[in-house]
Amino acid sequence: MVLENLLTMRDYVRYAASRFCEEGLFFGHGTAGPIDEAAALVLHALHLPYDLPGGYFESRLIPSERSKVLDLINLRINQRKPLAYLTNEAPFAGLSFYVDERVLVPRSPLAELIADRFAPWVDPEKVSGILDLCTGSGCIAIACAFAFPDASVDAIDISSDALDVAKINVERHDLTDRLGLIQSDVYSAINGSQYDVIISNPPYVNSQEWASLPSEFHAEPRLGLESGADGLDCVKKILLGAMIHLRPKGVLIVEVGSAAEALEKAFPDVPFCWIDFASGGDGVFLLTYDQLVEHFRTD
């Protein structure tokens, strides 16, 4: 049997990567390609850290470990689910999060902005309140709570299932005292609350694009991805209500990904600041409180 020739961790990483390529899997949920995904799968199966020194990959697996690794490889191929749903684990902003099919797999260039504490657009020392819209797993809100230990954070989602997952992560990171979870359709449940930063990675995929996405994306909740004919249904709600919930000198930061062109077409006079990321990523805009008042005031 060919599999009997697989002995070391390196053998299983190579084998998994080859099988993933052979089966045409899609990689866009936290790993850069088949080798990275194969390594993550093997390390998870063996309960080993992702920064394991390279020499350990020459270690041989015992029979029970081989069986566990092969089971995960076959599940990834046969179910076409993102690896994070099979391991119930995903990294974001240097932290680990529980995830399952109730939430999107964390992946966003917003992690870089959070690590920089939103400088130079705000004075980090003056940020006392942050709102995360469409929080999903809670990863953005939790990363913000760590970056701003003196700030209170509210995390909103329309999905009670998503908030159940976010609660697991809030408790895991011991933040229940200063991170509030709120079920709401964007701003509908927060009345007059105001914040220094409103941040969001909302659904922004248009209906036609969603239908053509690889199977791995269809394993995620559609509510977290698809947002109408132009992908802007949720983004428009965020824009129209943001100035009411931002403090003066506050900022709105939203990831719109593939809907960036549609957004500029829908609001040609709005001076969106498109942020560049050192670690890659695009489709994230920033607007100040004053800009929102100028372009979205309705009175």
C-alpha positions in Angstrom: 0.0 0.0 0.0 1.4 3.4 -1.0 0.4 5.1 2.2 2.7 2.7 4.1 5.6 4.8 2.6 4.4 7.9 4.5 6.4 8.0 7.7 7.4 11.5 8.8 5.4 14.7 9.3 7.1 16.1 6.2 5.8 13.1 4.2 2.2 13.8 5.3 2.5 17.5 4.5 3.7 16.7 1.0 1.1 14.0 0.5 -1.8 16.3 1.7 -0.6 19.2 -0.5 -0.4 16.9 -3.5 -3.9 15.5 -2.9 -5.3 19.0 -2.4 -3.9 20.1 -5.7 -5.1 16.9 -7.4 -8.7 17.5 -6.2 -8.7 21.2 -7.1 -9.4 22.6 -3.6 -9.7 26.3 -3.1 -7.4 28.1 -0.6 -8.6 31.5 0.7 -9.5 31.0 4.3 -6.4 31.8 6.1 -3.8 29.8 4.3 -1.8 30.9 1.2 -1.9 27.6 -0.7 -1.8 23.8 -0.6 1.5 23.5 1.3 0.6 26.0 4.0 -2.8 24.4 4.4 -1.4 20.9 4.5 1.1 21.9 7.2 -1.6 23.6 9.3 -3.7 20.4 9.0 -0.9 18.1 10.1 0.2 20.3 13.0 -3.4 20.6 14.3 -3.9 16.9 14.1 -0.8 16.4 16.2 -1.6 19.1 18.7 1.6 21.0 17.8 2.1 24.8 17.5 2.2 26.4 14.1 5.7 27.8 14.7 7.2 24.4 15.3 10.9 24.3 14.4 11.5 22.7 11.0 13.6 19.9 12.4 10.5 18.3 14.0 9.0 17.6 10.5 11.4 14.7 10.2 9.7 13.0 13.2 7.8 9.8 12.5 4.1 9.4 13.2 2.7 6.6 15.2 -0.3 4.6 13.7 -3.0 6.5 15.6 -1.5 9.8 14.5 -1.4 8.7 10.9 -5.0 7.7 11.0 -6.0 11.1 12.4 -4.1 13.0 9.8 -5.5 10.9 6.9 -9.0 11.4 8.3 -8.7 15.1 8.2 -7.2 15.1 4.7 -10.1 13.1 3.4 -12.7 15.3 5.2 -11.1 18.4 3.6 -11.3 16.9 0.2 -14.7 15.2 0.4 -16.6 18.0 2.2 -15.0 21.0 0.6 -15.2 22.9 3.9 -12.6 25.4 4.9 -10.0 23.8 7.2 -11.0 26.0 10.1 -14.4 24.3 10.2 -12.7 20.9 10.6 -10.4 22.0 13.3 -12.7 24.6 14.9 -9.8 27.0 15.1 -8.7 30.0 13.2 -6.0 32.6 13.9 -6.6 36.4 13.6 -4.4 39.3 14.7 -2.1 36.9 16.6 -4.9 35.4 18.6 -6.8 32.1 18.3 -10.5 31.8 17.8 -13.1 29.1 17.9 -15.1 28.9 14.7 -17.7 26.7 13.1 -20.3 26.9 10.3 -22.3 29.6 12.1 -19.7 32.3 11.3 -17.2 33.2 8.5 -13.7 32.1 8.9 -11.6 35.1 10.2 -9.6 36.7 7.4 -9.2 40.4 7.0 -6.5 43.0 6.4 -8.2 44.9 9.3 -5.9 43.0 11.6 -3.0 45.2 10.5 -4.9 48.4 11.2 -5.9 47.1 14.7 -2.2 46.2 15.4 -1.3 49.8 14.5 -4.1 51.0 16.8 -5.7 52.9 13.8 -2.8 55.4 13.7 -2.4 57.9 12.2 -6.1 58.5 11.7 -6.9 58.6 15.5 -5.0 59.3 18.6 -5.0 55.9 20.3 -4.8 57.4 23.7 -8.2 59.1 23.2 -10.1 56.0 22.0 -12.5 55.0 24.8 -15.3 53.3 22.8 -15.2 51.0 19.7 -18.1 49.5 17.8 -17.6 46.4 15.7 -20.5 45.9 13.2 -21.3 42.4 11.8 -18.9 40.9 14.3 -19.4 37.2 13.4 -16.9 35.2 15.5 -16.0 38.4 17.4 -12.4 38.3 16.2 -12.3 42.0 15.2 -13.9 43.2 18.4 -11.7 41.0 20.6 -8.5 42.1 18.7 -9.6 45.7 19.3 -10.1 45.0 23.0 -6.6 43.8 23.3 -5.2 46.7 21.3 -7.1 49.2 23.4 -7.1 47.8 26.9 -8.7 50.9 28.4 -11.6 51.1 25.9 -15.0 49.5 26.0 -16.0 47.5 22.9 -19.5 46.7 21.6 -19.9 43.9 19.0 -23.1 43.7 16.9 -24.5 41.0 14.7 -27.9 40.3 13.3 -27.4 36.6 13.7 -28.0 35.0 17.1 -26.0 32.0 15.9 -23.0 34.2 15.2 -23.3 35.8 18.6 -23.3 32.4 20.3 -19.9 31.8 18.7 -18.7 35.3 19.6 -19.7 34.6 23.2 -17.5 31.5 23.2 -14.5 33.6 22.1 -15.2 36.5 24.4 -15.2 34.1 27.4 -12.1 32.3 26.0 -10.2 35.6 26.0 -11.7 36.7 29.4 -13.3 39.9 28.1 -16.8 39.6 29.3 -16.4 42.6 31.6 -15.7 45.1 28.8 -16.9 43.6 25.5 -20.7 43.7 25.0 -22.5 41.5 22.5 -25.6 42.9 20.9 -28.1 41.4 18.5 -29.0 44.1 16.1 -29.6 44.9 12.4 -26.7 47.3 12.1 -27.5 50.2 14.5 -31.2 49.4 15.2 -30.7 48.3 18.8 -28.1 50.7 20.1 -30.2 53.9 20.3 -27.9 56.9 20.8 -24.7 55.2 21.7 -21.6 56.8 20.3 -18.0 55.6 19.7 -14.6 56.9 18.7 -14.1 54.1 16.1 -16.7 52.1 14.1 -15.2 49.2 12.3 -16.8 46.5 10.2 -16.2 43.6 7.9 -19.8 43.3 6.6 -21.3 41.2 3.9 -20.3 42.7 0.5 -20.5 40.0 -2.1 -23.1 40.7 -4.8 -25.6 38.0 -5.7 -24.1 37.0 -9.0 -20.6 36.8 -7.6 -21.8 34.7 -4.6 -23.4 32.1 -6.9 -20.0 31.6 -8.7 -17.8 31.3 -5.6 -16.0 28.0 -4.9 -17.6 25.4 -2.7 -15.5 26.4 0.3 -17.3 29.8 0.4 -20.7 28.2 0.1 -19.9 26.2 3.3 -19.9 29.6 5.1 -23.1 31.4 6.1 -24.6 33.2 3.1 -25.8 35.9 5.5 -22.2 36.9 6.2 -21.2 37.1 2.5 -24.0 38.0 0.1 -25.5 41.5 0.3 -27.8 42.2 -2.6 -27.5 42.8 -6.3 -24.5 45.2 -6.0 -23.1 43.9 -2.7 -23.9 47.1 -0.9 -27.1 46.5 0.9 -25.4 46.3 4.3 -22.7 48.8 3.6 -25.2 51.5 2.7 -27.0 51.0 6.1 -23.6 51.4 7.8 -22.8 54.6 5.9 -26.2 56.2 6.4 -26.2 55.7 10.2 -22.5 56.1 11.1 -22.5 59.8 11.8 -25.2 59.4 14.5 -23.0 56.9 16.3 -19.6 58.5 15.9 -18.1 61.1 18.2 -16.6 64.2 16.7 -13.1 63.3 15.5 -14.2 59.6 15.2 -13.6 57.4 12.2 -15.5 54.8 10.3 -13.5 51.9 8.9 -15.2 49.3 6.6 -13.9 46.5 4.5 -15.8 46.2 1.2 -13.5 44.0 -0.8 -14.8 43.3 -4.3 -17.6 45.9 -3.9 -15.2 48.8 -3.8 -15.9 49.8 -7.4 -19.6 49.5 -7.0 -19.4 51.7 -3.8 -17.5 54.5 -5.6 -20.0 54.3 -8.4 -22.9 54.6 -6.0 -21.3 57.5 -4.1 -19.1 59.3 -6.6 -18.8 62.5 -4.5 -17.7 60.8 -1.2 -13.9 61.1 -0.6 -13.3 57.5 0.4 -9.8 57.0 1.8 -8.6 53.6 0.5 -6.1 52.2 2.9 -2.8 50.5 1.8 -1.6 47.5 3.7 2.0 46.4 4.2 1.0 42.8 4.6 -1.4 42.7 1.6 -5.1 43.3 1.2 -7.3 46.0 -0.2 -10.9 47.2 -0.4 -10.9 49.0 3.0 -12.1 52.6 3.3 -11.9 55.2 6.0 -14.2 58.2 6.5 -14.0 60.8 9.2 -17.0 62.1 11.2 -16.8 65.4 9.4 -16.9 63.7 6.0 -19.9 61.6 7.0 -21.8 64.6 8.2 -21.0 66.5 5.0 -22.1 63.7 2.6 -24.7 61.7 4.5 -26.6 64.2 6.7 -30.3 64.0 5.9 -31.8 66.9 7.9 
